[in-house]
């Protein structure tokens, strides 16, 4: 009797609602997105062209028929004085993958793609291989693994910027890739709170 009730429960909760089909479709879309990301990471990467790398990725996803309604382009800028106003990243790659992923780089801004529904980041400059990563892990490994500054930041001549300062002063401009709406602006600390 218990076995019959269990079978009925499974049929009603999965088969009749189509959840197994939805999960299969999501998995198929994820594998298409991951395959395109991996291909473009190795074959189409342009150093110092993060925005172009993401736009090319979005175009390739669109051409493959991927629904982009849950994807957002994110432009990261430093609104504070630390690092001379530049975005300071700890886990960036170089064009030939000849630097360790822990090398520190500074950019005027940085552009990534956010899968908002799944809380995943696609970044062509992250680590030394195509790695899809959760937002909180990305913020931690790309921006937050450094000690706080020993002296308070007072002016633009200070190059140091610690993890807490980054959470407060790095701005994420989040724009839908399917619309021309104005971007949403959030501090990196607010983004981290949303995706914990």
Secondary structure, 3 states (H helix, E strand, C coil): CHHHHHHHHHHHHHHCCCHHHHHHHHHHHHHHHHHHHHHHHHHCCCCCCHHHHHHHHHHHHHHCCCCCCCEEEEEEEECCCHHHHCEEECCECCCCCCCCCCCCEEECCEEEEEECCCCEEECCCECCCCCCEEHHHHHHHHHCCCCCCCCCCCCCCCCCCCHHHHHHHEEEEEEECCCCCCCEEEEHHHHHHHCC
